[in-house]
Amino acid sequence: MATREITNRDSGYHDPELEHELVIEAERSASRRESRIAKLALLWRERRFLYRCAALGIVVSTITAFLLPVRFSSTTRLMPPDQAGSGMATMLSALTKAGGELGSLGSDLLGMRTSSDLFVGILHSRTVQDRLINKFDLRRVYGDRRYEDARKDLENRTDISSDRKSGIITLKVSDKDPQRAAELAREYVAGLDQIVLTLNITSAHKEKIFLEKRLAQVQQDLEASEKDFANFASKNTAIDVKEQGKAMLGAAAEVEGQLIAAQTELEGLRQIYTDSNVRVRSVQARIAELRRQLQKMGGKVGSTDEAAPPATDDLYPAIRELPILGVTYADLFRRTKVEEAVFETLTKQYELARVEEARETPSVKVLDEGDVPEKKSFPPRMVLMLLGTSFAVALGCGWIVAVVRWRQIDPDSPGKVLAEDVLQTMKRNLSWNHRRGSRGKDAA
């Protein structure tokens, strides 16, 4: 419009429509200015009424501020929990350091949350709230009969927030008793710590639980294998079948060689002496002993039962028994070694899982412990007094303007007539109820 006016003025052409619009706009501005001045003048004339409204507002707000129950707030701050060492978490951590809001946005888009959000959710849980309600008997303190009402009252008196940049969790608890407020704040942290340790659901914890169960089973199998192997070796005197076989064959060969030499010597003596000669009888006795020893080393034919114990005069198993004993011995020995290898491997994995669990488990680290507050946190009396006074003055101003406008309405206006009729009817009903109540009292 201004461009149009300048163009018309420069060209010397006068637009009657434009001039009419300018005149109307100027009249509207003047009317609004006069209306505002008139309202200010009206309020100035009724300033005594506004003074009374302000005084009434001060009195009412002051009484209200001092009648409200006093509360004390204890604040606890927790350090940001350690994050899991996964690649995605590391990437998001790098994004957060580099781009600030970009990292938080990426975490939200990927559906991931930090451990700080997890801690905040646990602190708001019913388990933690019931723990505090039962320990401090908050149903009696708050005057509630049901746990649900006590939880709502505790929730209204608790403020938990997490800083997105630093990750620090701020926990503020309000109560009438400053000592109880501090104890509630500390108990929140204790409950959080217990739940984190009890409900640990990290992958390392699951792996540790699995390895722990598997390790116990393998240990039982290893003990059973060792017991079976020891019983077999003790019953059959099978210390080391392979080495025992080599030793027995060597001893048998040596005895057989001695036997052959003794037989040769006997044949030579028989050429010279008779069988009743002492030397011949001595060599014959030695040959019989060597044959008995050789037969003992070789074992009796048919005596190859692996479960049969050796004779009482046999210190070691016979050569004939060694092959069958060797099969069972090797089987039990291999089974024991396999169980030992599995047990050793699982033990190493179990220790690694314990270290990983300790690294991944979020720990509760207290930055500021809840202390006993020295000043009240509620109610803000000065603020309430100022707000109450301002509200009373604003209400008085609105009442003055409304009364003036009501008087300016035409008495014959249908709306005013209806409103006056409704007000008169309400007055008659109120006065009738009042008279009826007074008669009932007099009759009593």
C-alpha positions, 0 to 999 in steps of 0.5 A: 500500500505504501509503494502504491501511495508513493507511486501515485504521489510521484505520478500526480494521480490520486486514487480515491479508493486508496485515500478512503482506505487510509482514512478508515485505517487512521480512524481505527487506530485513533479509536483503538488508542482512545479505547486504551486511554479510556480503559486506563482512565477507568482503572485510574478512577477505580484505583481504590478498588484495585488497592483493596483487591491487591491488599486482599490478594496479598492477605489471601496469598500470604495465608495460603503460602504459610498454610501449605506444607513445607517440603525439603529436597535431597539431591543425588547425582550419579555418574554415567554408567560404563557403556558396553564395548560393542562396535555400534556403541563405540561408533555412536560414542564417537558420533556423540563426541564429534557431532553432539546432537547428531550422535543422539539423533543416530542413537534414537533412529537406530532404536538404541538407548544409553545405560543412563536411560536404562537407569532412569527407567529402573528408578521409575520401576514399581520394584524400586518404589515398593522397596522404598514404600515398605522400608520407610512405611510410606503408606502411613506417612502419606496417609494412603491405604493402597500401594498404588496411591503410595506409588503416585505420591512417591512419584510426585515427590521424585524428580529423575532426569538425565543430561543428554550431553554428560549422561549424569543422572540427577535424582531429587526427592522431596519430603516433609522430613529432611532426614527422610528425604536424604534417606529416600535418595540414598535408598533409591541408589541402593535399590538401583545397584541391587537390581542391576546386579540381580537382573544382569542380562548382558551377553557376557553374563548369559555366556558365563551362566552357560559355561558355569553349568557346562563346567560343573557337568564336565567336572562330574564326568571327569571325576567319574572317568578318573575314578573308573580309570583308577579302579581298573588300573588298581584291579588289574595292576595296569599302571602303564600297559604299553611299558608293562608289555615291553618290560614283560616281553624283555623279561620273558625273553631273558628267562627263555634264554636262561631256560635254553642255556640250562637245558643245554647244560643238562644235556651235557651233564647227562652225558657224564652223570646219571639222573640221580647226580646232585648236579643233574638234579640241581640243573633240573630244578632250575629248569623247572623254576624257569619254566614255571616263571615263563608260564607265569609271565605268559599266563594260562590259556583261556584266562583272558577275562579283562574283568577277572582280577589277577591271582594273588601271587601275581604282581603284574598281569600276564603277557597273554592278558595285556592285549585285552587290558590294553584296549580297555586301558587305552579307552579309559585313558583316552576318555580321561584325557578328553575330559581333562582337555574339555575341562581345561578349555571350559575353565579358560572360557569361563574365566574370560566370560567372568572378566567380560561380565565385570566389564560389561555390567553397568556399575552405579557410581555416585557423584553426589550422595544425597545429603540432609537439606538445610533449606526448604524447597517448597513452597516458594512463598514470595513467588506465591504472594506476588502471583496471588497479588497480581492475580487479584489485581488482574481480576479486579481490572477485569471486573471493572471493565466487565461492569462498565461494558455491562452498563453500556449494553442496551437494557432492552437487549435480549441477551441482557434481559435473559441474563438478568432473568437468570440472575434474579431466579438464582437469587430467589432460589438462594433466598428461599433455600436460606429461609427454609434452612433457618425455619428448620433450625428454629423448629429443631 
